Structure formats: structure tokens, C-alpha cells
Amino acid sequence: MSGPSVRGAQVLWDMLDGPMPRGVLALSDPDVLHVDGRWVMFLGGFSTSFRNRLYRATLPAGDGLRARRRYRPIGHGWIVRTEEDRGMGRRSGS
């Protein structure tokens, strides 16, 4: 089985040039998987409460890794759910 090939790096979030997802200082070491028909990225991160966390980012249902859009939102479509967003109905990076 062959998957998408890597053609180059693309910055999704930049801790110096921002903006970063709400409540996150830094993200690193992504692992991208296809789970239940949706692309999911697991990332290690450092929160604004100065704790190491594991974050999950998802692409909207039906979007592929190479989805082409005229307008690319922050994070290029990846939505990060943070602990600060829980209960507030917000999603960071959207």
C-alpha cells in the first residue's frame, strides 16, 4: 500500500511569527494518521500553563492532505483542540 509522498515542509503554526492555537506556546514532532476517514495529526506541545501536552489536530471531513484552497486559514485547515477551548465551543487554528 502506498500513501501520499512527502514533497516538502510547510509551516502550519509559527511560535515566533504566530498566530499559535489558543493556549499553546509551542508544537513539535507531528505524527499524521488516517483515522476513520479523516486525517489526524498528533503533536507534542507546551501549553501556556507551562505543561507538556499531547494535542490532536484534524482536517475537516473529506479534506485530503493536498487539498487546494484559494484561501488557506491559519494552520492550513488543521484544527487543534486545546484544553482552553473545552466547554467554550471554540477551535484553535480555524
N, CA, C and O atoms as a GROMACS GRO file, in nm:
protein
  376
    1MET      N    1   0.084  -0.118   0.000
    1MET     CA    2   0.000   0.000   0.000
    1MET      C    3   0.089   0.124   0.000
    1MET      O    4   0.181   0.134   0.081
    2SER      N    5   0.062   0.213  -0.086
    2SER     CA    6   0.143   0.334  -0.095
    2SER      C    7   0.057   0.455  -0.060
    2SER      O    8  -0.056   0.468  -0.106
    3GLY      N    9   0.113   0.543   0.022
    3GLY     CA   10   0.041   0.663   0.066
    3GLY      C   11   0.093   0.786  -0.004
    3GLY      O   12   0.174   0.776  -0.097
    4PRO      N   13   0.048   0.902   0.040
    4PRO     CA   14   0.096   1.028  -0.019
    4PRO      C   15   0.246   1.044   0.002
    4PRO      O   16   0.299   1.009   0.108
    5SER      N   17   0.313   1.096  -0.097
    5SER     CA   18   0.457   1.118  -0.083
    5SER      C   19   0.483   1.257  -0.026
    5SER      O   20   0.406   1.351  -0.048
    6VAL      N   21   0.592   1.269   0.047
    6VAL     CA   22   0.630   1.397   0.105
    6VAL      C   23   0.705   1.477   0.000
    6VAL      O   24   0.801   1.428  -0.059
    7ARG      N   25   0.661   1.600  -0.024
    7ARG     CA   26   0.724   1.684  -0.126
    7ARG      C   27   0.795   1.805  -0.068
    7ARG      O   28   0.862   1.877  -0.141
    8GLY      N   29   0.782   1.827   0.060
    8GLY     CA   30   0.848   1.940   0.123
    8GLY      C   31   0.777   1.981   0.250
    8GLY      O   32   0.664   1.939   0.277
    9ALA      N   33   0.844   2.060   0.327
    9ALA     CA   34   0.788   2.105   0.454
    9ALA      C   35   0.700   2.228   0.434
    9ALA      O   36   0.722   2.308   0.343
   10GLN      N   37   0.601   2.241   0.520
   10GLN     CA   38   0.512   2.357   0.515
   10GLN      C   39   0.485   2.399   0.660
   10GLN      O   40   0.445   2.316   0.742
   11VAL      N   41   0.506   2.526   0.690
   11VAL     CA   42   0.483   2.576   0.825
   11VAL      C   43   0.333   2.589   0.847
   11VAL      O   44   0.263   2.654   0.768
   12LEU      N   45   0.284   2.527   0.954
   12LEU     CA   46   0.142   2.537   0.988
   12LEU      C   47   0.119   2.641   1.096
   12LEU      O   48   0.027   2.722   1.086
   13TRP      N   49   0.203   2.638   1.201
   13TRP     CA   50   0.196   2.735   1.310
   13TRP      C   51   0.338   2.778   1.341
   13TRP      O   52   0.429   2.695   1.339
   14ASP      N   53   0.359   2.904   1.369
   14ASP     CA   54   0.493   2.955   1.397
   14ASP      C   55   0.493   3.027   1.530
   14ASP      O   56   0.422   3.127   1.547
   15MET      N   57   0.572   2.978   1.626
   15MET     CA   58   0.569   3.036   1.760
   15MET      C   59   0.628   3.176   1.766
   15MET      O   60   0.601   3.250   1.860
   16LEU      N   61   0.708   3.214   1.668
   16LEU     CA   62   0.764   3.349   1.666
   16LEU      C   63   0.680   3.445   1.584
   16LEU      O   64   0.655   3.559   1.625
   17ASP      N   65   0.636   3.400   1.468
   17ASP     CA   66   0.558   3.487   1.379
   17ASP      C   67   0.408   3.469   1.396
   17ASP      O   68   0.329   3.546   1.341
   18GLY      N   69   0.366   3.366   1.473
   18GLY     CA   70   0.227   3.341   1.508
   18GLY      C   71   0.132   3.346   1.391
   18GLY      O   72   0.175   3.357   1.276
   19PRO      N   73   0.006   3.337   1.418
   19PRO     CA   74  -0.052   3.308   1.549
   19PRO      C   75  -0.048   3.158   1.578
   19PRO      O   76  -0.047   3.075   1.488
   20MET      N   77  -0.046   3.127   1.706
   20MET     CA   78  -0.047   2.989   1.753
   20MET      C   79  -0.189   2.956   1.799
   20MET      O   80  -0.267   3.047   1.829
   21PRO      N   81  -0.222   2.826   1.805
   21PRO     CA   82  -0.353   2.790   1.861
   21PRO      C   83  -0.365   2.842   2.004
   21PRO      O   84  -0.266   2.852   2.076
   22ARG      N   85  -0.485   2.874   2.045
   22ARG     CA   86  -0.514   2.928   2.178
   22ARG      C   87  -0.460   2.836   2.288
   22ARG      O   88  -0.485   2.715   2.287
   23GLY      N   89  -0.384   2.894   2.382
   23GLY     CA   90  -0.334   2.818   2.496
   23GLY      C   91  -0.209   2.737   2.470
   23GLY      O   92  -0.168   2.657   2.555
   24VAL      N   93  -0.147   2.755   2.353
   24VAL     CA   94  -0.030   2.676   2.316
   24VAL      C   95   0.089   2.769   2.292
   24VAL      O   96   0.078   2.870   2.222
   25LEU      N   97   0.203   2.733   2.352
   25LEU     CA   98   0.326   2.810   2.328
   25LEU      C   99   0.408   2.751   2.215
   25LEU      O  100   0.467   2.825   2.136
   26ALA      N  101   0.413   2.618   2.205
   26ALA     CA  102   0.494   2.553   2.102
   26ALA      C  103   0.437   2.416   2.069
   26ALA      O  104   0.377   2.351   2.155
   27LEU      N  105   0.455   2.373   1.944
   27LEU     CA  106   0.415   2.240   1.898
   27LEU      C  107   0.533   2.175   1.827
   27LEU      O  108   0.614   2.244   1.765
   28SER      N  109   0.542   2.041   1.837
   28SER     CA  110   0.656   1.973   1.777
   28SER      C  111   0.623   1.827   1.750
   28SER      O  112   0.525   1.774   1.802
   29ASP      N  113   0.704   1.763   1.670
   29ASP     CA  114   0.702   1.619   1.645
   29ASP      C  115   0.566   1.564   1.604
   29ASP      O  116   0.509   1.482   1.676
   30PRO      N  117   0.512   1.607   1.490
   30PRO     CA  118   0.381   1.558   1.448
   30PRO      C  119   0.386   1.414   1.398
   30PRO      O  120   0.487   1.367   1.345
   31ASP      N  121   0.276   1.345   1.416
   31ASP     CA  122   0.254   1.211   1.362
   31ASP      C  123   0.118   1.216   1.295
   31ASP      O  124   0.017   1.236   1.363
   32VAL      N  125   0.112   1.197   1.163
   32VAL     CA  126  -0.012   1.210   1.088
   32VAL      C  127  -0.064   1.072   1.050
   32VAL      O  128   0.008   0.990   0.993
   33LEU      N  129  -0.192   1.048   1.084
   33LEU     CA  130  -0.256   0.919   1.058
   33LEU      C  131  -0.392   0.942   0.993
   33LEU      O  132  -0.453   1.048   1.009
   34HIS      N  133  -0.438   0.842   0.920
   34HIS     CA  134  -0.572   0.847   0.861
   34HIS      C  135  -0.661   0.760   0.949
   34HIS      O  136  -0.648   0.638   0.949
   35VAL      N  137  -0.752   0.823   1.025
   35VAL     CA  138  -0.836   0.753   1.123
   35VAL      C  139  -0.983   0.775   1.088
   35VAL      O  140  -1.028   0.889   1.079
   36ASP      N  141  -1.056   0.666   1.067
   36ASP     CA  142  -1.199   0.674   1.037
   36ASP      C  143  -1.231   0.772   0.925
   36ASP      O  144  -1.326   0.850   0.936
   37GLY      N  145  -1.152   0.769   0.818
   37GLY     CA  146  -1.180   0.853   0.702
   37GLY      C  147  -1.140   0.999   0.716
   37GLY      O  148  -1.178   1.081   0.632
   38ARG      N  149  -1.063   1.033   0.819
   38ARG     CA  150  -1.022   1.172   0.842
   38ARG      C  151  -0.875   1.174   0.878
   38ARG      O  152  -0.826   1.086   0.948
   39TRP      N  153  -0.803   1.278   0.830
   39TRP     CA  154  -0.662   1.294   0.864
   39TRP      C  155  -0.650   1.355   1.004
   39TRP      O  156  -0.712   1.457   1.034
   40VAL      N  157  -0.570   1.291   1.088
   40VAL     CA  158  -0.549   1.333   1.226
   40VAL      C  159  -0.400   1.348   1.251
   40VAL      O  160  -0.321   1.262   1.211
   41MET      N  161  -0.361   1.458   1.316
   41MET     CA  162  -0.221   1.482   1.350
   41MET      C  163  -0.210   1.488   1.502
   41MET      O  164  -0.279   1.566   1.568
   42PHE      N  165  -0.120   1.405   1.557
   42PHE     CA  166  -0.091   1.409   1.699
   42PHE      C  167   0.040   1.485   1.716
   42PHE      O  168   0.137   1.456   1.647
   43LEU      N  169   0.042   1.581   1.810
   43LEU     CA  170   0.160   1.667   1.828
   43LEU      C  171   0.193   1.678   1.976
   43LEU      O  172   0.104   1.684   2.061
   44GLY      N  173   0.321   1.680   2.005
   44GLY     CA  174   0.364   1.717   2.139
   44GLY      C  175   0.364   1.868   2.147
   44GLY      O  176   0.393   1.934   2.048
   45GLY      N  177   0.331   1.922   2.262
   45GLY     CA  178   0.327   2.067   2.274
   45GLY      C  179   0.350   2.114   2.416
   45GLY      O  180   0.349   2.036   2.511
   46PHE      N  181   0.369   2.243   2.427
   46PHE     CA  182   0.392   2.308   2.556
   46PHE      C  183   0.284   2.413   2.572
   46PHE      O  184   0.270   2.503   2.488
   47SER      N  185   0.206   2.402   2.679
   47SER     CA  186   0.090   2.490   2.698
   47SER      C  187   0.127   2.619   2.771
   47SER      O  188   0.237   2.632   2.826
   48THR      N  189   0.034   2.714   2.769
   48THR     CA  190   0.055   2.840   2.839
   48THR      C  191   0.053   2.822   2.991
   48THR      O  192   0.088   2.913   3.065
   49SER      N  193   0.012   2.703   3.037
   49SER     CA  194   0.021   2.671   3.181
   49SER      C  195   0.154   2.602   3.211
   49SER      O  196   0.174   2.546   3.319
   50PHE      N  197   0.246   2.606   3.112
   50PHE     CA  198   0.382   2.552   3.124
   50PHE      C  199   0.383   2.402   3.154
   50PHE      O  200   0.459   2.354   3.238
   51ARG      N  201   0.298   2.328   3.083
   51ARG     CA  202   0.292   2.182   3.093
   51ARG      C  203   0.310   2.122   2.956
   51ARG      O  204   0.265   2.178   2.856
   52ASN      N  205   0.376   2.007   2.951
   52ASN     CA  206   0.385   1.930   2.827
   52ASN      C  207   0.252   1.861   2.804
   52ASN      O  208   0.194   1.804   2.896
   53ARG      N  209   0.203   1.867   2.682
   53ARG     CA  210   0.074   1.809   2.648
   53ARG      C  211   0.085   1.733   2.516
   53ARG      O  212   0.178   1.753   2.438
   54LEU      N  213  -0.013   1.645   2.492
   54LEU     CA  214  -0.030   1.582   2.363
   54LEU      C  215  -0.156   1.643   2.303
   54LEU      O  216  -0.263   1.638   2.363
   55TYR      N  217  -0.143   1.702   2.184
   55TYR     CA  218  -0.255   1.768   2.117
   55TYR      C  219  -0.295   1.686   1.996
   55TYR      O  220  -0.216   1.610   1.940
   56ARG      N  221  -0.421   1.703   1.956
   56ARG     CA  222  -0.473   1.638   1.837
   56ARG      C  223  -0.526   1.747   1.744
   56ARG      O  224  -0.603   1.833   1.785
   57ALA      N  225  -0.485   1.741   1.620
   57ALA     CA  226  -0.536   1.833   1.518
   57ALA      C  227  -0.602   1.748   1.410
   57ALA      O  228  -0.557   1.638   1.379
   58THR      N  229  -0.710   1.800   1.352
   58THR     CA  230  -0.780   1.727   1.246
   58THR      C  231  -0.803   1.818   1.127
   58THR      O  232  -0.814   1.940   1.140
   59LEU      N  233  -0.811   1.757   1.011
   59LEU     CA  234  -0.856   1.828   0.891
   59LEU      C  235  -1.006   1.809   0.882
   59LEU      O  236  -1.058   1.709   0.931
   60PRO      N  237  -1.078   1.902   0.822
   60PRO     CA  238  -1.222   1.884   0.805
   60PRO      C  239  -1.251   1.754   0.729
   60PRO      O  240  -1.173   1.714   0.643
   61ALA      N  241  -1.362   1.690   0.761
   61ALA     CA  242  -1.401   1.565   0.695
   61ALA      C  243  -1.399   1.585   0.544
   61ALA      O  244  -1.451   1.684   0.492
   62GLY      N  245  -1.340   1.491   0.475
   62GLY     CA  246  -1.334   1.496   0.329
   62GLY      C  247  -1.213   1.568   0.272
   62GLY      O  248  -1.183   1.553   0.154
   63ASP      N  249  -1.143   1.647   0.354
   63ASP     CA  250  -1.022   1.715   0.306
   63ASP      C  251  -0.906   1.617   0.300
   63ASP      O  252  -0.887   1.537   0.392
   64GLY      N  253  -0.831   1.625   0.194
   64GLY     CA  254  -0.711   1.545   0.181
   64GLY      C  255  -0.589   1.624   0.223
   64GLY      O  256  -0.597   1.744   0.249
   65LEU      N  257  -0.476   1.556   0.230
   65LEU     CA  258  -0.353   1.624   0.269
   65LEU      C  259  -0.311   1.727   0.165
   65LEU      O  260  -0.241   1.822   0.198
   66ARG      N  261  -0.354   1.709   0.042
   66ARG     CA  262  -0.317   1.801  -0.065
   66ARG      C  263  -0.432   1.890  -0.108
   66ARG      O  264  -0.433   1.940  -0.220
   67ALA      N  265  -0.531   1.908  -0.021
   67ALA     CA  266  -0.646   1.991  -0.057
   67ALA      C  267  -0.600   2.130  -0.099
   67ALA      O  268  -0.521   2.193  -0.029
   68ARG      N  269  -0.648   2.175  -0.212
   68ARG     CA  270  -0.610   2.308  -0.260
   68ARG      C  271  -0.727   2.403  -0.236
   68ARG      O  272  -0.839   2.378  -0.278
   69ARG      N  273  -0.697   2.511  -0.168
   69ARG     CA  274  -0.798   2.613  -0.141
   69ARG      C  275  -0.740   2.747  -0.184
   69ARG      O  276  -0.619   2.769  -0.176
   70ARG      N  277  -0.825   2.835  -0.230
   70ARG     CA  278  -0.777   2.970  -0.262
   70ARG      C  279  -0.736   3.042  -0.135
   70ARG      O  280  -0.636   3.112  -0.134
   71TYR      N  281  -0.813   3.025  -0.028
   71TYR     CA  282  -0.782   3.088   0.100
   71TYR      C  283  -0.740   2.979   0.198
   71TYR      O  284  -0.815   2.885   0.223
   72ARG      N  285  -0.621   2.993   0.252
   72ARG     CA  286  -0.571   2.897   0.350
   72ARG      C  287  -0.580   2.958   0.487
   72ARG      O  288  -0.511   3.055   0.516
   73PRO      N  289  -0.664   2.902   0.575
   73PRO     CA  290  -0.674   2.955   0.711
   73PRO      C  291  -0.548   2.925   0.791
   73PRO      O  292  -0.461   2.850   0.745
   74ILE      N  293  -0.537   2.984   0.909
   74ILE     CA  294  -0.426   2.955   0.999
   74ILE      C  295  -0.415   2.805   1.016
   74ILE      O  296  -0.516   2.738   1.039
   75GLY      N  297  -0.296   2.750   1.005
   75GLY     CA  298  -0.278   2.606   1.019
   75GLY      C  299  -0.316   2.529   0.894
   75GLY      O  300  -0.321   2.406   0.897
   76HIS      N  301  -0.343   2.599   0.785
   76HIS     CA  302  -0.375   2.537   0.656
   76HIS      C  303  -0.488   2.435   0.667
   76HIS      O  304  -0.483   2.329   0.604
   77GLY      N  305  -0.589   2.467   0.746
   77GLY     CA  306  -0.705   2.381   0.758
   77GLY      C  307  -0.704   2.288   0.878
   77GLY      O  308  -0.808   2.235   0.916
   78TRP      N  309  -0.587   2.268   0.938
   78TRP     CA  310  -0.578   2.181   1.056
   78TRP      C  311  -0.641   2.253   1.175
   78TRP      O  312  -0.612   2.369   1.201
   79ILE      N  313  -0.727   2.183   1.246
   79ILE     CA  314  -0.795   2.238   1.364
   79ILE      C  315  -0.740   2.170   1.489
   79ILE      O  316  -0.749   2.048   1.502
   80VAL      N  317  -0.683   2.249   1.579
   80VAL     CA  318  -0.627   2.196   1.704
   80VAL      C  319  -0.728   2.220   1.816
   80VAL      O  320  -0.775   2.332   1.835
   81ARG      N  321  -0.759   2.116   1.887
   81ARG     CA  322  -0.848   2.128   2.003
   81ARG      C  323  -0.761   2.134   2.127
   81ARG      O  324  -0.685   2.041   2.154
   82THR      N  325  -0.770   2.242   2.204
   82THR     CA  326  -0.688   2.258   2.323
   82THR      C  327  -0.774   2.254   2.448
   82THR      O  328  -0.897   2.266   2.441
   83GLU      N  329  -0.710   2.236   2.561
   83GLU     CA  330  -0.785   2.230   2.687
   83GLU      C  331  -0.853   2.362   2.717
   83GLU      O  332  -0.957   2.364   2.782
   84GLU      N  333  -0.797   2.474   2.671
   84GLU     CA  334  -0.858   2.605   2.692
   84GLU      C  335  -0.988   2.620   2.612
   84GLU      O  336  -1.075   2.698   2.650
   85ASP      N  337  -1.001   2.543   2.503
   85ASP     CA  338  -1.120   2.551   2.419
   85ASP      C  339  -1.235   2.465   2.471
   85ASP      O  340  -1.350   2.487   2.433
   86ARG      N  341  -1.207   2.368   2.556
   86ARG     CA  342  -1.311   2.278   2.604
   86ARG      C  343  -1.420   2.356   2.676
   86ARG      O  344  -1.392   2.442   2.760
   87GLY      N  345  -1.541   2.325   2.641
   87GLY     CA  346  -1.654   2.390   2.705
   87GLY      C  347  -1.683   2.529   2.652
   87GLY      O  348  -1.783   2.589   2.691
   88MET      N  349  -1.598   2.582   2.564
   88MET     CA  350  -1.622   2.716   2.509
   88MET      C  351  -1.674   2.711   2.367
   88MET      O  352  -1.713   2.813   2.311
   89GLY      N  353  -1.674   2.591   2.306
   89GLY     CA  354  -1.721   2.579   2.170
   89GLY      C  355  -1.628   2.638   2.067
   89GLY      O  356  -1.669   2.661   1.954
   90ARG      N  357  -1.501   2.664   2.104
   90ARG     CA  358  -1.404   2.721   2.010
   90ARG      C  359  -1.306   2.615   1.965
   90ARG      O  360  -1.283   2.516   2.034
   91ARG      N  361  -1.250   2.638   1.847
   91ARG     CA  362  -1.144   2.553   1.797
   91ARG      C  363  -1.031   2.644   1.754
   91ARG      O  364  -1.053   2.744   1.686
   92SER      N  365  -0.910   2.609   1.795
   92SER     CA  366  -0.794   2.692   1.759
   92SER      C  367  -0.744   2.654   1.622
   92SER      O  368  -0.750   2.538   1.582
   93GLY      N  369  -0.695   2.754   1.551
   93GLY     CA  370  -0.635   2.730   1.421
   93GLY      C  371  -0.736   2.725   1.309
   93GLY      O  372  -0.701   2.692   1.195
   94SER      N  373  -0.860   2.756   1.337
   94SER     CA  374  -0.959   2.752   1.230
   94SER      C  375  -0.989   2.891   1.180
   94SER      O  376  -1.070   2.908   1.089
   0.00000   0.00000   0.00000
